[in-house]
Amino acid sequence: MENYYDVKGLTAIITGGGNGIGKESALILAKSGANVVISDLDLDAAELVVKESLSFGIKAIAVKCDVTNEGDLENLVNVTVEKMGTVNILINNAGGGGGGREKFLELSLPYIQKIFMLNVFSIYKLSQLCAPHMIKSNYGSIINISSMAGQMATHNMSVYGSSKAAVNQLTKYMAVDLGPIIRVNAIAPGAIKTNALMSVLTPEIETKMLSKTPLKKLGETEDIGMGVLYLASPMSKWITGQLLPINGGGEQELD
Ligand SMILES: NC(=O)c1ccc[n+]([C@@H]2O[C@H](COP(=O)([O-])OP(=O)(O)OC[C@H]3O[C@@H](n4cnc5c(N)ncnc54)[C@H](O)[C@@H]3O)[C@@H](O)[C@H]2O)c1
């Protein structure tokens, strides 16, 4: 049988690839044969991931990139094309917000704009820059890392949650506008043990989260990385415009 998970020879850009979900996704893609471009605000972290990736016998480079900076995004794609020849897979992973700390009545417009710039507007720009190369190479898969917060509604998370809801809908529109060569899908992670989660998780919150999670554990970064590989590879060749929740079958709320 053909190896449908084979991404050998394809080039993937991963934003926020220096840590957490982005790092694990990059390593799983590299292990499966993809060349990886690890971009992050933190160049040192990205370079460490490159070092690990190279052990799988693929090509890997690190590029410093703040996804909220248009010039950085242009540089990221230019360097990728110059060093790797093209881009076939884009993981729009860098993102964040003040989960549980966004007190609605105190939210400032600059903060709201900053979070939408990070979680939503960056996806427009980087996807626009990558799409022509994907079309030219006849293979394109864009994967937007959303969040369960885009569907749930809990306290003090309105900016993060609504920006991720925008990502979910944007994914569907992009799939319509960028097909048939480029597929666009999103993943909605539940609570995944990364630095971002650990900064707000307490034992009490974890116990409450597990009570609503059929699989009785929080997620690991590799749970998302394996979803990324599925959506990046030909295994999902007739799937586009979809949101894949990876959440242990439940809802993990911060409050
Ligand atoms: N961890 C979770 O439980 C969880 C749940 C749902 C969704 N998510 C989403 O997953 C994605 C990754 O989160 P994570 O938990 O792995 O985070 P993380 O904090 O572990 O890693 C994020 C990485 O992104 C980089 N980064 C931050 N801002 C950036 C910017 N402006 N430009 C480029 N790089 C930047 C950081 O330097 C870091 O290396 C985010 O979009 C987040 O919203 C995470």
The ligand as an ORCA input file, in Angstrom:
! r2SCAN-3c Opt
* xyz 0 1
  N      -1.756     24.815     24.824
  C      -3.051     24.732     24.728
  O      -3.731     24.191     25.623
  C      -3.761     25.281     23.515
  C      -5.132     25.033     23.412
  C      -5.818     25.513     22.304
  C      -5.143     26.210     21.314
  N      -3.814     26.456     21.434
  C      -3.175     27.215     20.343
  O      -2.012     26.537     19.917
  C      -1.061     27.485     19.389
  C       0.296     27.242     20.033
  O       0.181     27.352     21.448
  P       1.190     26.650     22.460
  O       0.387     26.269     23.642
  O       2.004     25.630     21.766
  O       2.099     27.914     22.875
  P       3.578     27.990     23.473
  O       3.575     29.212     24.327
  O       4.007     26.696     24.077
  O       4.476     28.261     22.186
  C       4.182     29.346     21.363
  C       5.400     29.690     20.496
  O       4.992     30.750     19.628
  C       5.961     31.790     19.673
  N       5.303     33.071     19.421
  C       4.555     33.810     20.270
  N       4.152     34.941     19.659
  C       4.648     34.913     18.410
  C       4.594     35.797     17.306
  N       3.958     36.983     17.385
  N       5.219     35.441     16.155
  C       5.887     34.260     16.078
  N       6.005     33.393     17.097
  C       5.386     33.706     18.238
  C       6.582     31.703     21.047
  O       7.897     32.274     21.060
  C       6.596     30.195     21.290
  O       7.779     29.600     20.809
  C      -1.658     28.869     19.663
  O      -2.287     29.339     18.485
  C      -2.695     28.597     20.752
  O      -3.751     29.544     20.722
  C      -3.101     26.000     22.511
*
